[in-house]
Amino acid sequence: MELLKTYAPLVTRLFLAAVFIPAGLSKMGDVAGFAGYMTSGGLPGFLAWPAIIFEVLLGLSMLIGFQARWMALLGAGFCVVAGLLYHFAPADQMQMILFFKNLGIAGAFLMIFAHGPGKLAVDKS
């Protein structure tokens, strides 16, 4: 059980980093396109760069476990808001799957916020 307590938070953080670092970096290749997508959910396009930077910093925070609790809390909120704005469409099964996937990721972030990033992190818990 100690082995699981030591490595599960690290693996969780690595999985989250594997989502958010590439997601943020890929958006840098087409910021205008991402800004257009943001406006489709009702957010102003000028928030594209802050959202991209946040995704990359969130992923890096999870990767090394630095300021992980607070970044995880922000990440949970980010996932819930993004899910509601861009994927909550009860008539569209695929969008609802993505919505619930966002909620699952938010749940992983909330676990990191509640229990810390683990022993194998810059901010050891």
C-alpha positions in Angstrom: 0.0 0.0 0.0 2.9 2.4 0.7 4.2 1.8 -2.8 0.8 2.9 -4.2 0.6 5.9 -1.9 4.1 7.0 -3.2 3.6 6.5 -6.9 -0.1 7.0 -7.6 0.1 10.8 -7.1 3.1 11.0 -9.4 1.4 8.9 -12.1 -1.8 11.0 -11.8 0.3 14.2 -12.2 2.2 12.7 -15.2 -1.1 11.7 -16.9 -2.5 15.2 -16.4 0.8 16.8 -17.7 0.5 14.6 -20.8 -2.9 16.1 -21.5 -2.2 19.8 -20.8 1.3 20.4 -22.1 0.7 19.1 -25.6 -2.8 20.7 -25.7 -1.3 24.1 -24.9 1.7 23.8 -27.2 -0.5 22.6 -30.1 -2.7 25.7 -29.8 0.4 27.9 -30.3 0.5 26.7 -33.9 -2.9 28.3 -34.7 -3.7 30.9 -32.1 -6.2 32.7 -34.4 -8.1 29.4 -34.9 -8.2 28.7 -31.2 -9.4 32.3 -30.6 -12.2 31.7 -33.0 -13.1 28.5 -31.2 -13.1 30.3 -27.9 -15.6 32.9 -29.3 -17.9 30.0 -30.2 -18.3 29.3 -26.5 -19.0 32.9 -25.7 -15.5 33.9 -24.5 -13.6 36.7 -26.1 -10.8 35.7 -28.5 -8.2 37.8 -26.7 -8.3 35.2 -23.9 -6.6 32.7 -26.3 -3.0 33.5 -25.2 -3.8 33.5 -21.5 -5.6 30.1 -21.9 -2.7 28.6 -23.8 -0.2 29.8 -21.3 -2.3 28.5 -18.5 -2.6 25.1 -20.0 1.2 24.8 -20.5 1.9 26.1 -17.0 -0.7 23.8 -15.5 0.9 20.8 -17.2 4.4 21.8 -16.1 3.1 22.3 -12.6 1.7 18.8 -12.6 4.9 17.4 -14.2 7.2 18.6 -11.4 4.7 19.0 -8.6 5.5 22.7 -8.0 2.6 24.8 -6.6 0.5 21.7 -7.5 -2.3 22.1 -5.0 -3.3 25.6 -6.1 -2.7 24.9 -9.8 -4.8 21.7 -9.5 -7.7 23.8 -8.0 -7.4 26.2 -10.9 -7.2 23.3 -13.3 -10.4 21.8 -11.9 -12.2 25.0 -12.4 -10.8 25.4 -15.9 -12.0 21.9 -16.9 -15.5 22.5 -15.5 -15.9 25.8 -17.2 -14.5 24.5 -20.5 -16.8 21.5 -20.3 -19.9 23.6 -19.7 -19.1 26.1 -22.4 -17.8 23.8 -25.1 -19.1 20.3 -24.5 -22.4 20.4 -22.6 -24.9 19.5 -25.4 -27.3 16.9 -24.1 -28.6 16.2 -27.7 -25.0 15.3 -28.8 -23.7 12.1 -27.3 -20.1 12.7 -28.3 -20.0 16.2 -26.8 -21.5 14.8 -23.6 -18.8 12.1 -23.5 -16.2 15.0 -23.7 -18.1 16.9 -21.0 -18.0 14.0 -18.6 -14.3 13.4 -19.5 -13.7 17.0 -18.5 -15.4 16.4 -15.2 -13.3 13.3 -14.6 -10.1 15.3 -15.2 -11.5 18.0 -12.8 -11.9 15.2 -10.3 -8.3 14.2 -10.6 -7.2 17.8 -10.1 -9.4 18.0 -7.0 -7.8 14.9 -5.5 -4.4 16.5 -6.0 -5.7 19.7 -4.3 -7.1 17.7 -1.4 -4.2 15.3 -0.9 -1.2 17.1 -2.3 1.1 16.2 -5.1 2.7 13.3 -3.3 6.2 12.5 -2.0 7.8 12.6 -5.5 7.2 16.3 -6.1 9.0 19.6 -5.6 6.2 20.5 -3.1 6.2 17.2 -1.2 3.0 16.4 0.7 
